[in-house]
Amino acid sequence: MGRVEHIQHPLIEHHLCTLRDQATPPSEFRAAVQRLAVLIGVYATNDLRLESASIQTPLALAECQCLAGRIGLVPILRAGLGMMDGVLDLIPSARVSVIGLYRNEQTLEPVAYYEKFTSRIEDRTAMILDPMLATGGSVIAAIDMLKESGCKKIKGLFLVAAPEGIAALQKKHPDVDIYVAAIDEKLNEVGYILPGLGDAGDKIFGTK
C-alpha cells in the first residue's frame, strides 16, 4: 500500500491560511501555491536515489551525491500548472509531461482532452501535481494514462485533499504515494472539498 503523507509544518499552515482566505488576490494565491509546492516537494523527494560523483571545488576534490534517477513532473491542467514552477525550482532537471482533464459537473466524472508525455516516461518517477484531491476521479484517470504509457513509479502531490478522494485513489491505485498539506473534512453534495479553498484553477488564474 502506498503511503499517505499528511505533511505538517508551521510554514505549511501559514500558507494554507492564505489560500483559504476568500479575500486573497490571485497574485498572492499563486505565490502561496508555489511556496506550498516547494515544501511538499521536499518531503515527496525524500526517497529519491542518489549516486556518487567526484567534484572539483576551487580548493580540492570533493565526493558528492547527485540524483541518480529520472524525474517527470505531471501537472494536471490547468490548476496543476500553479504548482509546477515551485517543484521545478527544486528539480531543474525534471522533464514535464502534461495531462488535460476537466470534470463533468453533472456526472462529476473526469473527461480527458489533452495528453503529452515526455520521452522515456517509463523510466521516470512521475510526480503528479494537482492542488485539489476531491473525488479522486481526475487523478485516477491521470494515473491510468501514465500506467498505460509504461510508467511504474508514481507519486501524487496535493495541497488539499478530501478523505473520500484519498480512499478512492488508494482503492484504485494502492501503489501510489500521496503527499498532501491538508486533509479536510469531507466533500459537499456537488463534489467540492469542505472547508477547502474554492476553485484552485479560478483563483490561480483570476478567472472568477
C-alpha positions in Angstrom: 0.0 0.0 0.0 1.3 3.4 -0.9 1.9 5.9 1.9 -0.3 8.8 2.7 2.0 11.6 4.0 0.0 14.4 5.7 2.8 17.0 5.9 2.6 19.2 8.9 4.8 22.2 9.3 4.3 25.8 10.6 5.0 27.3 7.2 2.6 25.0 5.5 -0.1 26.0 8.0 0.6 29.7 7.3 0.4 29.4 3.5 -2.7 27.3 3.7 -4.3 30.1 5.7 -3.5 32.5 2.8 -5.1 30.0 0.3 -8.3 29.5 2.3 -9.0 33.2 2.7 -11.5 34.3 0.1 -10.1 37.8 0.1 -6.6 36.6 -1.1 -6.0 38.2 -4.6 -4.7 35.9 -7.4 -1.1 37.2 -7.2 -0.8 36.2 -3.5 -2.7 33.0 -4.1 -0.3 32.0 -6.9 2.7 32.8 -4.7 1.3 30.7 -1.8 0.6 27.8 -4.1 4.2 27.8 -5.3 5.6 28.0 -1.8 3.5 25.1 -0.7 4.6 23.1 -3.8 8.2 23.6 -2.7 7.5 22.5 0.8 5.5 19.4 -0.3 8.1 18.7 -2.9 10.9 18.5 -0.4 9.0 15.7 1.5 8.0 13.9 -1.7 11.6 13.6 -2.9 12.9 12.3 0.4 13.4 8.8 -1.0 14.9 9.6 -4.4 18.0 7.6 -5.3 21.5 9.1 -5.2 24.8 8.3 -6.9 28.3 9.3 -6.0 30.1 11.9 -8.0 33.7 13.4 -7.7 33.5 17.2 -8.0 36.5 19.6 -8.2 35.9 22.5 -5.9 38.1 25.7 -6.1 40.3 24.1 -3.3 40.1 20.3 -3.6 38.3 17.2 -4.9 35.0 16.5 -3.1 32.9 13.4 -3.1 29.3 14.3 -3.5 25.9 12.7 -4.0 23.7 13.6 -7.0 20.3 12.4 -8.1 20.5 9.1 -9.9 17.1 8.6 -11.4 15.0 10.5 -14.0 12.1 12.6 -12.7 8.9 13.6 -14.5 6.5 16.3 -13.4 2.9 15.8 -14.5 0.7 18.9 -13.8 -3.0 18.3 -14.4 -4.3 21.2 -16.4 -5.0 23.8 -15.5 -4.6 24.2 -11.8 -1.6 21.9 -11.6 0.4 24.4 -13.5 0.3 26.6 -10.4 2.5 24.1 -8.6 4.9 23.3 -11.4 7.4 26.2 -11.1 7.9 25.6 -7.4 8.8 21.9 -7.9 10.9 22.7 -11.0 13.0 25.1 -8.8 13.8 22.0 -6.6 14.5 19.7 -9.6 15.6 21.7 -12.6 16.5 18.6 -14.5 12.9 17.2 -14.3 11.0 16.8 -17.6 7.4 18.0 -17.8 4.5 15.9 -19.1 1.0 17.4 -19.3 -2.4 15.9 -18.9 -5.6 17.9 -19.6 -8.7 16.8 -17.7 -11.9 18.6 -16.7 -14.7 17.4 -14.5 -18.2 17.0 -16.0 -20.3 19.0 -13.5 -23.3 16.7 -13.9 -21.7 13.3 -13.5 -18.5 14.5 -11.6 -16.6 12.2 -13.9 -13.2 13.3 -15.5 -13.0 14.0 -19.2 -9.6 13.8 -20.9 -8.9 16.3 -23.6 -5.1 16.5 -23.8 -2.0 14.3 -23.2 1.7 15.0 -23.9 4.3 12.8 -22.2 8.0 13.3 -22.2 10.4 10.8 -23.6 11.2 7.7 -21.5 8.3 8.2 -19.2 8.5 4.5 -18.3 11.9 5.2 -16.7 10.9 8.2 -14.7 9.4 8.7 -11.3 6.3 10.6 -12.2 5.1 13.3 -9.7 1.5 14.3 -10.4 0.8 17.9 -9.4 -2.8 19.0 -8.6 -3.8 21.4 -5.9 -7.0 19.5 -5.0 -7.7 15.8 -4.4 -11.5 15.9 -4.2 -13.4 12.9 -5.6 -10.2 11.5 -6.9 -11.6 11.0 -10.4 -9.2 13.2 -12.3 -6.1 11.9 -10.5 -7.1 8.3 -11.0 -7.7 9.0 -14.7 -4.2 10.6 -14.9 -2.6 7.6 -13.2 -4.4 5.3 -15.6 -2.9 7.2 -18.5 0.6 7.2 -17.1 0.5 3.4 -16.4 -0.8 2.7 -19.9 2.3 4.5 -21.1 4.5 2.3 -19.1 5.2 4.5 -16.0 5.8 2.4 -12.9 6.7 4.8 -10.1 4.1 7.5 -9.4 3.6 10.0 -6.6 0.7 12.4 -6.1 1.4 15.9 -4.7 -1.7 17.8 -3.4 -2.4 20.9 -1.4 -5.8 19.9 0.0 -7.5 16.5 -0.1 -10.8 15.1 1.0 -10.9 11.7 2.8 -13.2 10.4 0.1 -10.6 11.2 -2.6 -7.8 9.6 -0.7 -9.9 6.4 -0.2 -10.8 6.3 -3.9 -7.2 6.8 -5.0 -5.9 4.1 -2.6 -8.6 1.6 -3.7 -7.8 2.0 -7.5 -4.1 2.6 -7.3 -2.8 1.3 -3.9 0.9 1.6 -5.1 0.8 5.4 -5.5 2.3 7.5 -2.7 0.2 10.6 -1.6 1.7 13.8 -0.2 -0.7 16.4 1.0 -0.6 19.6 3.0 -4.2 19.4 4.4 -6.8 16.6 4.8 -10.1 18.4 5.1 -13.5 17.3 6.5 -15.5 16.0 3.5 -16.9 16.6 0.1 -20.2 18.5 -0.3 -23.1 17.3 -2.4 -21.5 18.6 -5.7 -18.1 17.1 -5.0 -16.2 20.2 -3.7 -13.9 19.9 -0.6 -15.1 21.4 2.7 -13.9 23.7 4.0 -11.5 23.7 1.1 -10.3 26.9 -0.7 -12.7 27.2 -3.6 -11.8 26.5 -7.2 -8.0 26.5 -7.3 -7.8 27.0 -11.0 -10.0 30.0 -11.0 -8.1 31.5 -8.0 -4.7 30.9 -9.6 -5.6 32.4 -12.9 -8.0 35.0 -11.7 -10.9 33.8 -13.9 -13.5 34.4 -11.2 
